[in-house]
Every structure is written in structure tokens, then in C-alpha cells.
Amino acid sequence: MDFIERLVERVNHIPLPSIECKTGYLGEEESFVVYPLPGSRVVMEYMDGTTDQQLNFEFAMKSKLQSQIHQTLWLVQSELEKLKELESNDGSFEFDELVITNKPFINQKDDQGWFVFLLDVQATITVFKESE
């Protein structure tokens, strides 16, 4: 299923200030990432193997500039709240909705001056059973 790749692709179409979103976890330097969170679940399973799922994801951004993180995550949050359509490239899912579950918030500031802010979302999608 290519949902997270399509979500990252969509976020990277937003005109962001000089940073690209990637899947994975924060690096040692400035970074902007998205990764799955615990609590995702199958809401409904159909006889053909198709499932309706709620998937939890977290966007995290690390920078020494709070203003850049703030600007980036609030812009992403604003655009994702308006998201009505997201298409699978391989036909593996159908998008229903994306809900912001936590607006951008500070998570960490370390002794070296790095700030980490987070943005949590929950997507509702239909996942089609893979052909065997």
C-alpha cells in the first residue's frame, strides 16, 4: 500500500520554506519527517478482504529555528485540513478523510539548541485486498 508515500508527496507539493518531508525518523541535523504511530486499526472488514482503516501518523520537524518549524508545520496543518482527495498510484487504497488530531506543538528542546515540534493526524482509508 502506498498511502504514506502519497501523503509525503502531497506535503512536498506545499510551498514549504526550504525543507522536504521524508518518511522515517528525525536525523541528527535539521529534518522534517512523517512516521506511523501506534493505535492504527481496522474499523471494518468486508467479505472480499477489503478493509476500512484508521491510520495514525506523526509529522516531526527538527530545527534550531523555532520560527521555521512553526511556519512549516502550521502551513502543513492548514493544507492537510483541506485535503479532500489523495490517489493511490497502485490502486491499493481509497482516501476518505484526514483529521488533525493534535495541532503543531513543541516536544523537545535540547542543550545544543535543537527544537522538535510535532503534528499528529489520523487518516481514514479503504484498503483493497492484494491480488494473489
C-alpha positions as CSV (number, residue, x, y, z in Angstrom):
1,M,0.0,0.0,0.0
2,D,1.4,3.4,-1.0
3,F,-0.6,5.7,1.4
4,I,2.3,7.2,3.3
5,E,4.2,7.8,0.1
6,R,1.3,9.7,-1.4
7,L,0.9,11.7,1.8
8,V,4.5,12.7,1.7
9,E,4.2,13.6,-2.0
10,R,1.2,15.8,-1.2
11,V,3.0,17.6,1.6
12,N,6.0,18.2,-0.6
13,H,3.7,19.9,-3.1
14,I,3.0,22.6,-0.5
15,P,5.4,25.5,-0.9
16,L,7.5,25.0,2.2
17,P,10.4,27.1,3.3
18,S,13.5,25.1,2.1
19,I,12.8,21.7,3.6
20,E,11.5,18.4,2.2
21,C,9.3,15.9,4.1
22,K,10.6,12.3,4.1
23,T,9.4,9.1,5.7
24,G,11.3,7.8,8.7
25,Y,12.6,9.4,11.9
26,L,14.4,12.6,12.7
27,G,18.1,12.8,11.8
28,E,20.9,14.5,13.7
29,E,20.6,17.7,11.6
30,E,17.6,19.7,10.6
31,S,14.9,17.4,9.3
32,F,11.1,17.0,8.6
33,V,9.6,13.6,8.6
34,V,6.4,11.5,9.0
35,Y,6.1,8.1,10.5
36,P,3.3,5.8,11.7
37,L,2.1,6.0,15.3
38,P,0.6,3.2,17.5
39,G,-3.2,2.9,17.6
40,S,-4.0,2.4,14.0
41,R,-6.8,-0.1,13.5
42,V,-9.1,-1.9,11.1
43,V,-12.6,-0.4,11.6
44,M,-14.4,-2.7,9.2
45,E,-13.5,-5.8,7.2
46,Y,-15.6,-6.9,4.2
47,M,-16.1,-10.4,2.7
48,D,-13.7,-9.7,-0.2
49,G,-10.8,-8.8,2.2
50,T,-11.2,-5.1,1.7
51,T,-10.8,-3.1,5.0
52,D,-11.7,0.3,6.3
53,Q,-8.8,1.5,8.4
54,Q,-7.9,4.4,10.7
55,L,-4.2,5.2,10.5
56,N,-2.3,7.4,12.9
57,F,0.8,9.4,11.7
58,E,3.0,12.0,13.2
59,F,4.9,14.7,11.4
60,A,8.0,15.8,13.2
61,M,10.3,18.7,12.5
62,K,13.7,19.4,14.0
63,S,15.5,22.7,13.6
64,K,17.4,25.4,15.5
65,L,14.9,28.0,14.2
66,Q,11.6,27.8,16.0
67,S,10.1,30.2,13.6
68,Q,10.8,27.9,10.6
69,I,9.3,24.9,12.4
70,H,6.3,27.0,13.4
71,Q,5.7,28.3,9.9
72,T,6.2,24.9,8.2
73,L,4.0,22.8,10.5
74,W,1.2,25.3,10.6
75,L,1.2,25.6,6.8
76,V,1.2,21.8,6.5
77,Q,-1.6,21.5,9.1
78,S,-3.7,24.1,7.3
79,E,-3.3,22.4,3.9
80,L,-4.0,18.9,5.3
81,E,-7.2,20.1,7.0
82,K,-8.4,21.0,3.5
83,L,-7.3,17.7,1.9
84,K,-10.3,16.1,0.2
85,E,-8.5,13.8,-2.3
86,L,-5.4,11.6,-2.3
87,E,-5.0,9.0,-5.0
88,S,-3.1,5.8,-4.8
89,N,-0.6,5.2,-7.6
90,D,-1.1,1.4,-7.4
91,G,-4.8,1.2,-6.6
92,S,-4.2,-0.2,-3.1
93,F,-6.3,2.3,-1.2
94,E,-9.1,4.8,-1.5
95,F,-8.9,8.0,0.6
96,D,-11.8,9.0,2.8
97,E,-10.5,11.8,5.2
98,L,-7.7,13.1,7.2
99,V,-8.2,14.7,10.6
100,I,-5.7,16.7,12.5
101,T,-5.7,15.1,16.0
102,N,-3.1,17.5,17.5
103,K,-2.1,20.8,16.1
104,P,1.6,21.6,16.0
105,F,3.2,21.5,19.4
106,I,6.7,21.6,20.9
107,N,8.0,18.3,22.0
108,Q,11.6,18.9,22.9
109,K,14.4,21.5,23.2
110,D,17.9,20.1,23.8
111,D,21.1,21.6,25.1
112,Q,22.5,22.1,21.6
113,G,19.6,24.4,20.6
114,W,17.6,22.0,18.6
115,F,13.8,22.2,18.8
116,V,11.4,19.4,17.9
117,F,7.8,20.1,17.1
118,L,5.1,17.5,16.3
119,L,1.8,17.4,14.3
120,D,-0.4,14.4,14.6
121,V,-3.0,13.2,12.1
122,Q,-5.4,10.4,11.6
123,A,-6.3,9.1,8.1
124,T,-9.4,7.1,7.3
125,I,-8.9,5.0,4.1
126,T,-10.2,1.9,2.4
127,V,-7.5,-0.7,1.7
128,F,-8.1,-3.2,-1.1
129,K,-7.0,-6.8,-0.7
130,E,-3.9,-7.5,-2.8
131,S,-4.3,-9.9,-5.7
132,E,-2.7,-13.2,-5.1
